[in-house]
């Protein structure tokens, strides 16, 4: 026999939680239904609220707003916003670059064994500074200009003229890259470098490394050198780059990029090669 409460007038619509079945027992109804479906206007009146006001409150609730947003997104077939995906899942390139920079800083600090006199290899610091001066731009510019002035042959003057032009080109390109990147020198570096300029407070790339790579290729290509001298040129270029890290002047990536940049600068110099005839024609047009 069904329960008298199940046949009580005014409860035929059921409640938001309980519902009556044919056998007179209460059954749980789905709690996931929206309030405006499971709640009748009579129930809202018995609770002492207006149906229109209750519906507005239900529609303004955060739960309903979130549910409506998710249903809209699922209906349109779109996933989460793109900016949320980028924020939660950073790109692989950014993570790889950050890891590379961290390894670069750690390795550069470990290799700066001649950064000061009390370092582990501080006794080799004078030798490293001598190698540093050998790759500086001022001695190379002065030496190329002097050799061009003292050369008796047109071929010698042509070689020295283009070497001088390559050195000037190197100074301009390295200065531009340093001014654009503005990477500070390592924290363990001592600013006691030979003949520095304003742009030399930046670290990337290493001007000594670019100059060593370009001049090394230039000497091997345009000077007739015996095999031992060719080996010494390569050894000198490598020592110049190594001294920049041992003295704490540059990070490892500064030197590696400098070597690559100097290698490419030589190719550019070969494209812009100036012959004596071309130089005379240019001077004749100017004067």
Backbone as numpy.savetxt, mean C-alpha at the origin, in Angstrom:
# Nx Ny Nz CAx CAy CAz Cx Cy Cz
-65.89 -34.39 25.56 -66.75 -33.19 25.56 -65.87 -31.96 25.56
-66.08 -31.02 24.65 -65.20 -29.86 24.55 -65.28 -28.99 25.76
-64.22 -28.30 26.02 -64.13 -27.42 27.18 -65.05 -26.25 27.02
-65.69 -25.83 28.12 -66.58 -24.67 28.01 -65.85 -23.44 27.58
-64.57 -23.30 27.92 -63.83 -22.10 27.54 -63.62 -22.04 26.04
-63.60 -23.18 25.41 -63.40 -23.16 23.97 -64.61 -22.64 23.25
-65.82 -22.72 23.87 -67.03 -22.25 23.21 -67.47 -20.90 23.74
-66.67 -20.27 24.56 -67.06 -18.99 25.13 -67.16 -17.96 24.03
-68.23 -17.22 23.99 -68.38 -16.21 22.92 -67.28 -15.17 23.03
-66.89 -14.69 21.85 -65.85 -13.67 21.79 -64.47 -14.25 21.73
-64.30 -15.57 21.84 -62.97 -16.16 21.74 -62.86 -17.08 20.54
-63.79 -16.98 19.66 -63.72 -17.83 18.48 -62.54 -17.49 17.60
-62.08 -16.24 17.66 -60.93 -15.86 16.83 -59.64 -16.37 17.38
-59.63 -16.85 18.65 -58.37 -17.36 19.22 -57.54 -16.23 19.76
-56.46 -16.59 20.40 -55.51 -15.63 20.96 -54.22 -15.67 20.19
-53.30 -14.74 20.41 -52.04 -14.76 19.68 -51.20 -15.97 19.98
-51.46 -16.64 21.12 -50.61 -17.77 21.48 -51.36 -19.08 21.38
-52.55 -19.10 21.94 -53.33 -20.33 21.98 -54.42 -20.30 20.92
-54.82 -21.47 20.47 -55.93 -21.62 19.53 -56.68 -22.90 19.84
-57.92 -22.95 19.53 -58.74 -24.13 19.83 -58.84 -25.02 18.62
-58.77 -26.28 18.83 -58.92 -27.26 17.77 -60.29 -27.89 17.84
-60.58 -28.84 16.97 -61.89 -29.49 16.91 -62.15 -30.36 18.13
-61.11 -30.91 18.75 -61.32 -31.77 19.91 -61.40 -30.99 21.21
-61.41 -29.66 21.14 -61.61 -28.86 22.33 -60.36 -28.59 23.12
-59.16 -29.00 22.63 -57.92 -28.74 23.34 -57.21 -27.54 22.75
-56.50 -26.87 23.65 -55.76 -25.70 23.18 -54.48 -26.16 22.50
-54.13 -25.48 21.47 -52.90 -25.76 20.75 -52.12 -24.46 20.59
-50.76 -24.61 20.59 -49.92 -23.44 20.37 -49.96 -23.04 18.91
-50.13 -21.76 18.71 -50.08 -21.23 17.34 -48.69 -20.66 17.08
-48.39 -20.40 15.83 -47.06 -19.91 15.44 -46.83 -18.52 15.99
-45.71 -18.36 16.64 -45.36 -17.04 17.18 -44.68 -16.15 16.15
-44.42 -16.70 14.97 -43.74 -15.91 13.93 -44.69 -15.11 13.09
-45.99 -15.29 13.33 -46.94 -14.50 12.54 -46.91 -13.05 13.02
-47.17 -12.16 12.12 -47.19 -10.74 12.48 -48.37 -10.44 13.36
-48.27 -9.38 14.12 -49.28 -9.04 15.10 -50.60 -8.69 14.45
-50.56 -8.04 13.32 -51.81 -7.64 12.68 -52.58 -8.81 12.11
-51.94 -9.98 11.93 -52.63 -11.17 11.45 -53.20 -11.99 12.61
-52.41 -12.17 13.68 -52.81 -13.04 14.77 -53.69 -12.35 15.79
-53.79 -11.05 15.78 -54.57 -10.31 16.75 -55.78 -9.69 16.06
-56.93 -9.97 16.58 -58.16 -9.45 16.00 -58.47 -8.07 16.57
-59.31 -7.31 15.90 -59.70 -5.99 16.45 -60.41 -6.11 17.78
-61.20 -7.20 18.02 -61.87 -7.36 19.30 -60.87 -7.54 20.42
-59.82 -8.30 20.18 -58.80 -8.49 21.20 -58.10 -7.18 21.53
-57.84 -6.38 20.51 -57.21 -5.10 20.76 -58.11 -4.18 21.56
-59.45 -4.25 21.30 -60.37 -3.42 22.07 -60.44 -3.87 23.52
-60.38 -5.22 23.77 -60.39 -5.71 25.13 -59.13 -5.30 25.87
-58.00 -5.14 25.16 -56.77 -4.70 25.80 -56.73 -3.19 26.00
-57.81 -2.50 25.61 -57.91 -1.07 25.87 -57.11 -0.21 24.93
-56.91 -0.65 23.67 -56.15 0.14 22.70 -56.90 0.19 21.40
-56.68 1.21 20.67 -57.33 1.37 19.38 -56.62 0.52 18.33
-57.35 -0.15 17.42 -56.67 -1.00 16.42 -55.73 -0.21 15.53
-56.12 0.97 15.13 -55.25 1.76 14.24 -53.96 2.14 14.94
-54.06 2.53 16.20 -52.86 2.91 16.95 -51.95 1.71 17.17
-52.56 0.56 17.45 -51.74 -0.65 17.67 -51.00 -1.05 16.42
-51.71 -0.94 15.28 -51.02 -1.29 14.03 -49.86 -0.33 13.76
-50.06 0.95 14.06 -48.96 1.90 13.85 -47.79 1.60 14.76
-48.09 1.23 16.01 -47.00 0.88 16.92 -46.26 -0.37 16.46
-47.04 -1.33 15.99 -46.38 -2.56 15.51 -45.53 -2.30 14.28
-46.03 -1.42 13.40 -45.24 -1.12 12.19 -44.01 -0.31 12.49
-44.03 0.46 13.62 -42.88 1.28 13.97 -41.88 0.55 14.85
-42.14 -0.66 15.24 -41.23 -1.38 16.12 -39.96 -1.76 15.40
-38.81 -1.80 16.10 -37.54 -2.17 15.43 -37.57 -3.57 14.84
-38.28 -4.49 15.53 -38.32 -5.85 15.01 -39.00 -5.91 13.67
-40.13 -5.17 13.54 -40.85 -5.17 12.26 -40.03 -4.50 11.17
-39.32 -3.41 11.55 -38.49 -2.75 10.54 -37.39 -3.66 10.05
-36.78 -4.39 10.98 -35.72 -5.32 10.54 -36.29 -6.44 9.70
-37.47 -6.92 10.12 -38.07 -8.01 9.34 -38.46 -7.56 7.96
-39.02 -6.35 7.87 -39.42 -5.87 6.55 -38.22 -5.62 5.67
-37.10 -5.13 6.28 -35.89 -4.92 5.47 -35.32 -6.21 4.95
-35.31 -7.24 5.80 -34.77 -8.52 5.36 -35.64 -9.17 4.32
-37.00 -9.04 4.49 -37.89 -9.63 3.50 -37.77 -8.92 2.17
-37.59 -7.59 2.23 -37.42 -6.85 0.98 -36.14 -7.24 0.27
-35.06 -7.40 1.06 -33.79 -7.80 0.45 -33.86 -9.17 -0.14
-34.53 -10.12 0.58 -34.63 -11.47 0.05 -35.53 -11.52 -1.16
-36.58 -10.68 -1.18 -37.49 -10.68 -2.32 -36.81 -10.14 -3.56
-35.97 -9.13 -3.38 -35.28 -8.55 -4.53 -34.10 -9.37 -4.98
-33.67 -10.35 -4.17 -32.56 -11.20 -4.56 -31.21 -10.57 -4.35
-31.14 -9.49 -3.54 -29.88 -8.81 -3.31 -29.33 -9.22 -1.96
-28.03 -9.25 -1.84 -27.36 -9.62 -0.60 -27.17 -8.40 0.27
-26.28 -8.49 1.26 -26.01 -7.36 2.13 -25.36 -6.23 1.37
-25.43 -5.03 1.87 -24.82 -3.88 1.17 -23.34 -4.12 0.92
-22.87 -3.54 -0.17 -21.48 -3.78 -0.56 -20.51 -3.19 0.43
-20.84 -2.00 1.00 -19.91 -1.39 1.94 -19.80 -2.23 3.21
-20.91 -2.90 3.63 -20.82 -3.77 4.80 -19.91 -4.95 4.53
-20.00 -5.50 3.32 -19.11 -6.61 2.98 -17.65 -6.22 2.96
-17.37 -5.00 2.49 -15.99 -4.53 2.46 -15.49 -4.27 3.87
-16.38 -3.74 4.74 -15.96 -3.44 6.09 -15.69 -4.72 6.88
-16.52 -5.72 6.68 -16.35 -6.95 7.44 -15.29 -7.85 6.82
-15.11 -7.78 5.50 -14.16 -8.64 4.82 -13.16 -7.77 4.05
-12.09 -7.32 4.68 -11.11 -6.47 3.99 -10.47 -7.23 2.83
-10.05 -6.48 1.84 -9.51 -7.09 0.64 -8.20 -7.81 0.94
-7.95 -8.83 0.15 -6.73 -9.61 0.34 -5.49 -8.79 0.03
-5.59 -7.89 -0.95 -4.43 -7.06 -1.30 -4.03 -6.15 -0.15
-5.03 -5.59 0.55 -4.71 -4.71 1.67 -4.04 -5.48 2.81
-4.54 -6.67 3.09 -3.94 -7.48 4.15 -2.53 -7.90 3.77
-2.34 -8.29 2.50 -1.01 -8.70 2.05 -0.02 -7.55 2.10
-0.48 -6.35 1.72 0.41 -5.18 1.75 0.79 -4.82 3.18
-0.16 -4.89 4.08 0.15 -4.59 5.49 1.13 -5.61 6.06
0.96 -6.86 5.71 1.88 -7.89 6.20 3.28 -7.69 5.62
3.34 -7.32 4.33 4.64 -7.08 3.70 5.36 -5.90 4.33
4.64 -4.84 4.63 5.26 -3.68 5.26 5.74 -4.00 6.67
4.96 -4.81 7.39 5.39 -5.20 8.74 6.66 -6.04 8.69
6.74 -6.97 7.75 7.96 -7.77 7.60 9.13 -6.90 7.17
8.86 -5.93 6.30 9.92 -5.03 5.84 10.51 -4.22 6.99
9.65 -3.66 7.84 10.13 -2.88 8.98 10.90 -3.74 9.97
10.38 -4.94 10.22 11.07 -5.84 11.16 12.43 -6.26 10.63
12.51 -6.65 9.35 13.78 -7.10 8.77 14.77 -5.95 8.66
14.30 -4.77 8.32 15.20 -3.63 8.19 15.81 -3.26 9.54
15.02 -3.35 10.60 15.56 -3.04 11.92 16.56 -4.10 12.37
16.30 -5.35 12.03 17.24 -6.41 12.40 18.56 -6.29 11.64
18.50 -5.81 10.40 19.71 -5.69 9.58 20.46 -4.38 9.81
19.89 -3.44 10.52 20.59 -2.17 10.79 21.65 -2.32 11.86
22.64 -3.16 11.59 23.66 -3.47 12.60 24.78 -2.44 12.64
24.77 -1.48 11.71 25.78 -0.42 11.71 25.13 0.95 11.86
23.93 0.98 12.43 23.21 2.25 12.53 23.90 3.24 13.45
24.61 2.75 14.45 25.32 3.63 15.37 26.58 2.92 15.86
27.43 3.66 16.58 28.71 3.09 16.99 28.55 1.94 17.98
27.53 1.99 18.81 27.35 0.94 19.80 26.49 -0.22 19.31
26.26 -0.29 18.00 25.53 -1.43 17.44 26.42 -2.66 17.43
25.83 -3.79 17.05 26.58 -5.04 17.07 27.75 -5.01 16.09
27.57 -4.34 14.94 28.65 -4.19 13.96 29.06 -2.72 13.84
29.06 -2.01 14.94 29.37 -0.59 14.90 30.78 -0.28 14.44
31.70 -1.22 14.59 33.08 -0.97 14.14 33.19 -0.88 12.62
32.20 -1.43 11.89 32.23 -1.36 10.42 31.53 -0.11 9.89
31.06 0.73 10.77 30.32 1.91 10.33 31.17 2.85 9.46
32.43 3.15 9.79 33.22 4.01 8.90 33.37 3.43 7.49
33.54 2.10 7.38 33.64 1.49 6.06 32.33 1.62 5.29
31.22 1.43 5.98 29.92 1.55 5.33 29.67 3.00 4.87
30.12 3.97 5.66 29.95 5.37 5.27 30.83 5.71 4.07
32.00 5.08 3.96 32.84 5.29 2.78 32.16 4.75 1.53
31.55 3.57 1.65 30.80 3.02 0.52 29.60 3.90 0.19
29.00 4.48 1.23 27.88 5.39 1.01 28.30 6.59 0.18
29.45 7.16 0.50 29.92 8.33 -0.26 30.24 7.95 -1.70
30.73 6.72 -1.92 31.06 6.30 -3.28 29.83 6.21 -4.18
28.65 6.08 -3.59 27.43 6.05 -4.39 26.64 7.34 -4.36
27.20 8.39 -3.77 26.50 9.67 -3.70 26.49 10.35 -5.06
25.52 11.22 -5.27 25.38 11.87 -6.56 26.43 12.92 -6.85
26.89 13.65 -5.84 27.85 14.73 -6.08 29.18 14.21 -6.62
29.81 13.18 -6.04 31.05 12.68 -6.64 30.87 12.18 -8.07
29.74 11.55 -8.36 29.50 11.06 -9.72 29.30 12.20 -10.70
28.56 13.23 -10.30 28.37 14.37 -11.20 29.68 15.09 -11.46
30.45 15.30 -10.40 31.74 15.97 -10.57 32.70 15.13 -11.41
32.72 13.83 -11.19 33.62 12.96 -11.96 33.24 12.88 -13.42
31.93 12.80 -13.73 31.51 12.73 -15.13 31.81 14.05 -15.85
31.58 15.18 -15.19 31.87 16.46 -15.82 33.36 16.64 -16.05
34.19 16.22 -15.11 35.63 16.36 -15.27 36.15 15.46 -16.39
35.66 14.21 -16.45 36.11 13.30 -17.51 35.66 13.79 -18.88
34.48 14.36 -18.99 34.02 14.90 -20.27 34.88 16.09 -20.69
35.29 16.90 -19.72 36.13 18.05 -20.04 37.54 17.63 -20.45
38.08 16.59 -19.83 39.43 16.16 -20.11 39.54 15.17 -21.27
38.44 14.66 -21.75 38.48 13.66 -22.81 38.91 14.31 -24.12
39.78 13.61 -24.85 40.29 14.11 -26.12 39.52 13.58 -27.32
38.78 12.50 -27.14 38.07 11.88 -28.27 36.60 12.24 -28.21
35.98 12.26 -29.38 34.55 12.54 -29.46 33.73 11.42 -28.83
34.23 10.18 -28.96 33.50 9.05 -28.37 33.50 9.14 -26.85
34.66 9.51 -26.28 34.73 9.66 -24.83 33.82 10.76 -24.31
33.81 11.88 -25.05 32.94 12.98 -24.64 31.46 12.60 -24.76
31.16 11.82 -25.79 29.77 11.37 -25.95 29.34 10.48 -24.78
30.21 9.56 -24.37 29.88 8.65 -23.27 29.71 9.43 -21.97
30.65 10.33 -21.69 30.57 11.07 -20.45 29.39 12.05 -20.44
29.05 12.61 -21.61 27.91 13.50 -21.68 26.61 12.77 -21.34
26.44 11.59 -21.88 25.22 10.83 -21.60 25.20 10.30 -20.17
26.38 9.98 -19.64 26.42 9.59 -18.23 25.99 10.76 -17.35
26.47 11.96 -17.69 26.07 13.14 -16.94 24.57 13.39 -17.05
24.02 13.20 -18.24 22.59 13.37 -18.42 21.81 12.31 -17.63
22.33 11.08 -17.60 21.67 10.03 -16.82 21.68 10.31 -15.33
22.76 10.87 -14.83 22.83 11.22 -13.41 21.84 12.33 -13.06
21.72 13.31 -13.93 20.74 14.37 -13.69 19.31 13.83 -13.77
19.08 12.94 -14.72 17.76 12.31 -14.83 17.43 11.49 -13.59
18.44 10.83 -13.05 18.23 10.03 -11.84 17.84 10.93 -10.66
18.51 12.05 -10.52 18.18 12.96 -9.42 16.75 13.49 -9.52
16.32 13.79 -10.73 14.98 14.35 -10.92 13.92 13.29 -10.63
14.09 12.09 -11.18 13.08 11.04 -11.01 12.99 10.58 -9.56
14.13 10.39 -8.91 14.12 9.96 -7.51 13.50 11.04 -6.63
13.81 12.31 -6.90 13.22 13.39 -6.12 11.70 13.45 -6.27
11.21 13.19 -7.48 9.75 13.21 -7.70 9.08 12.08 -6.94
9.65 10.88 -7.03 9.04 9.73 -6.34 9.08 9.92 -4.83
10.18 10.42 -4.32 10.25 10.66 -2.87 9.24 11.70 -2.42
9.07 12.75 -3.21 8.11 13.79 -2.83 6.68 13.30 -2.91
6.40 12.35 -3.78 5.05 11.81 -3.90 4.76 10.79 -2.80
5.69 9.85 -2.57 5.45 8.78 -1.59 5.59 9.30 -0.16
6.61 10.10 0.11 6.84 10.70 1.44 6.94 9.64 2.55
7.69 8.62 2.31 7.91 7.61 3.35 9.10 8.02 4.22
8.87 8.04 5.51 9.91 8.46 6.43 11.02 7.43 6.51
12.20 7.91 6.86 13.33 6.99 7.04 13.14 6.15 8.30
13.86 5.05 8.41 13.71 4.20 9.61 13.99 4.98 10.89
13.34 4.57 11.95 13.47 5.27 13.22 14.86 5.16 13.81
15.60 4.10 13.46 16.95 3.91 14.01 18.02 4.58 13.17
17.64 5.38 12.18 18.61 6.07 11.33 19.13 7.32 12.03
20.42 7.59 11.84 21.03 8.82 12.32 21.24 9.76 11.14
20.72 10.97 11.23 20.78 11.93 10.13 22.16 12.58 10.07
23.17 11.77 9.80 24.54 12.27 9.62 25.05 11.94 8.23
24.13 11.98 7.26 24.49 11.63 5.89 25.27 12.75 5.23
25.97 12.39 4.17 26.83 13.31 3.45 25.99 14.13 2.46
26.06 15.47 2.59 25.45 16.41 1.63 23.99 16.05 1.34
23.12 16.28 2.32 21.71 15.98 2.15 20.95 17.23 1.72
19.79 16.99 1.10 18.91 18.07 0.69 17.54 17.84 1.33
16.60 18.74 1.04 15.31 18.67 1.71 14.56 17.38 1.42
14.66 16.89 0.19 13.93 15.68 -0.17 14.58 14.43 0.41
15.81 14.56 0.91 16.51 13.40 1.44 15.99 12.94 2.79
15.07 13.67 3.38 14.49 13.18 4.63 13.50 12.04 4.39
13.13 11.83 3.13 12.26 10.72 2.78 13.09 9.51 2.35
12.47 8.36 2.44 13.23 7.11 2.32 13.00 6.36 1.02
11.82 6.45 0.44 11.46 5.61 -0.71 11.48 6.43 -1.99
12.28 5.98 -2.99 13.22 4.86 -3.00 14.62 5.31 -2.59
15.54 4.37 -2.56 16.93 4.68 -2.23 17.62 5.26 -3.46
18.03 6.54 -3.37 18.73 7.15 -4.49 20.09 6.52 -4.75
20.76 6.06 -3.69 22.04 5.36 -3.89 21.84 4.07 -4.67
20.75 3.36 -4.38 20.49 2.11 -5.09 20.16 2.35 -6.56
19.34 3.37 -6.85 19.03 3.67 -8.25 20.29 4.09 -9.01
21.12 4.89 -8.37 22.34 5.36 -9.03 23.33 4.21 -9.24
23.43 3.33 -8.26 24.36 2.21 -8.39 23.92 1.28 -9.51
22.62 1.00 -9.60 22.15 0.11 -10.66 22.32 0.73 -12.03
21.97 2.01 -12.17 22.09 2.66 -13.48 23.55 2.81 -13.90
24.40 3.27 -12.99 25.82 3.47 -13.34 26.51 2.13 -13.57
26.11 1.11 -12.80 26.70 -0.20 -13.03 26.40 -0.72 -14.42
25.16 -0.62 -14.86 24.82 -1.05 -16.21 25.50 -0.18 -17.26
25.61 1.10 -16.98 26.26 2.01 -17.93 27.73 1.66 -18.11
28.43 1.44 -17.02 29.86 1.13 -17.12 30.09 -0.21 -17.81
29.27 -1.19 -17.52 29.45 -2.50 -18.15 29.12 -2.48 -19.64
28.26 -1.56 -20.06 27.84 -1.53 -21.46 28.75 -0.66 -22.32
29.33 0.41 -21.77 30.03 1.39 -22.60 31.52 1.49 -22.30
32.02 0.75 -21.35 33.46 0.73 -21.09 33.99 -0.67 -21.30
35.16 -0.73 -21.88 35.82 -2.02 -22.11 36.56 -2.39 -20.83
36.03 -3.34 -20.11 36.58 -3.74 -18.82 36.92 -5.22 -18.84
38.00 -5.53 -18.14 38.35 -6.94 -17.98 37.34 -7.62 -17.05
37.39 -8.94 -17.06 36.43 -9.71 -16.25 36.52 -9.38 -14.76
37.73 -9.26 -14.17 37.77 -8.89 -12.74 37.16 -7.53 -12.45
37.36 -6.57 -13.36 36.78 -5.25 -13.13 35.25 -5.28 -13.26
34.75 -6.11 -14.14 33.30 -6.23 -14.27 32.68 -6.82 -13.00
33.40 -7.77 -12.41 32.94 -8.34 -11.15 32.97 -7.29 -10.05
34.01 -6.46 -10.04 34.11 -5.41 -9.03 32.98 -4.38 -9.17
32.58 -4.08 -10.41 31.47 -3.15 -10.62 30.19 -3.71 -10.04
29.93 -4.98 -10.30 28.72 -5.62 -9.74 28.79 -5.69 -8.22
29.98 -6.00 -7.70 30.14 -6.07 -6.25 29.95 -4.71 -5.62
30.46 -3.68 -6.26 30.29 -2.32 -5.72 28.82 -1.93 -5.69
28.08 -2.22 -6.75 26.66 -1.87 -6.78 25.89 -2.59 -5.67
26.20 -3.87 -5.46 25.53 -4.60 -4.39 25.88 -4.08 -3.01
27.15 -3.72 -2.81 27.56 -3.19 -1.50 26.94 -1.83 -1.21
26.76 -1.02 -2.24 26.12 0.28 -2.02 24.69 0.08 -1.51
23.95 -0.83 -2.14 22.60 -1.09 -1.67 22.57 -1.71 -0.27
23.50 -2.62 -0.01 23.55 -3.26 1.30 23.92 -2.26 2.40
24.80 -1.32 2.09 25.21 -0.34 3.10 24.06 0.54 3.52
23.09 0.76 2.63 21.94 1.60 3.00 21.10 0.95 4.08
21.01 -0.37 4.05 20.23 -1.09 5.07 21.06 -1.25 6.34
22.34 -1.57 6.22 23.18 -1.76 7.40 23.34 -0.48 8.20
23.40 0.66 7.51 23.50 1.94 8.21 22.16 2.43 8.74
21.08 1.75 8.43 19.77 2.18 8.87 19.20 3.33 8.08
19.76 3.62 6.90 19.28 4.74 6.10 17.94 4.41 5.43
17.78 3.15 5.01 16.61 2.76 4.23 16.09 1.42 4.72
14.84 1.16 4.36 14.27 -0.16 4.54 14.66 -1.05 3.36
14.41 -2.32 3.52 14.80 -3.28 2.48 14.05 -3.00 1.18
12.75 -2.71 1.28 11.97 -2.44 0.07 12.42 -1.17 -0.64
12.94 -0.20 0.09 13.47 1.01 -0.54 14.63 0.68 -1.47
15.51 -0.21 -1.00 16.68 -0.57 -1.79 16.29 -1.45 -2.98
15.41 -2.41 -2.75 15.00 -3.30 -3.84 14.30 -2.52 -4.95
13.40 -1.63 -4.57 12.74 -0.81 -5.59 13.74 0.12 -6.26
14.71 0.61 -5.51 15.73 1.48 -6.10 16.55 0.76 -7.16
16.92 -0.50 -6.89 17.64 -1.27 -7.89 16.81 -1.44 -9.16
15.53 -1.76 -8.99 14.66 -1.94 -10.16 14.49 -0.62 -10.92
14.34 0.46 -10.19 14.16 1.77 -10.83 15.41 2.19 -11.58
16.59 1.95 -10.99 17.82 2.28 -11.69 18.04 1.44 -12.92
17.64 0.18 -12.87 17.74 -0.69 -14.05 16.88 -0.15 -15.18
15.68 0.31 -14.85 14.80 0.87 -15.88 15.29 2.24 -16.35
15.93 2.99 -15.50 16.44 4.30 -15.90 17.51 4.16 -16.98
18.29 3.11 -16.91 19.30 2.91 -17.97 18.62 2.68 -19.32
17.52 1.91 -19.33 16.80 1.72 -20.59 16.27 3.04 -21.13
15.78 3.90 -20.23 15.32 5.22 -20.66 16.47 6.07 -21.17
17.62 5.94 -20.55 18.79 6.69 -21.00 19.23 6.26 -22.39
19.16 4.98 -22.68 19.51 4.50 -24.02 18.54 5.03 -25.06
17.28 5.20 -24.70 16.31 5.76 -25.63 16.57 7.25 -25.89
17.07 7.95 -24.89 17.33 9.38 -25.01 18.79 9.69 -25.32
19.51 8.73 -25.83 20.95 8.89 -26.05 21.23 10.07 -26.97
22.20 10.90 -26.56 22.56 12.10 -27.32 23.92 11.87 -27.97
23.95 11.97 -29.27 25.21 11.86 -30.02 25.83 13.25 -30.17
27.13 13.33 -30.50 27.75 14.66 -30.70 27.07 15.46 -31.79
26.64 14.81 -32.86 25.95 15.53 -33.93 24.62 16.12 -33.44
23.89 15.31 -32.66 22.63 15.82 -32.11 22.87 16.98 -31.16
23.95 16.88 -30.36 24.26 17.95 -29.44 24.64 19.23 -30.18
25.43 19.09 -31.24 25.80 20.27 -32.00 24.61 20.92 -32.67
23.67 20.08 -33.14 22.46 20.63 -33.75 21.61 21.37 -32.73
21.51 20.81 -31.53 20.74 21.49 -30.48 21.39 22.81 -30.08
22.72 22.77 -29.93 23.42 24.02 -29.57 23.33 25.06 -30.65
23.34 24.60 -31.93 23.23 25.55 -33.04 21.86 26.21 -33.08
20.80 25.45 -32.72 19.47 26.06 -32.70 19.29 27.03 -31.51
19.96 26.71 -30.40 19.81 27.55 -29.23 20.59 28.84 -29.33
21.76 28.79 -29.95 22.63 29.98 -30.02 22.75 30.42 -31.46
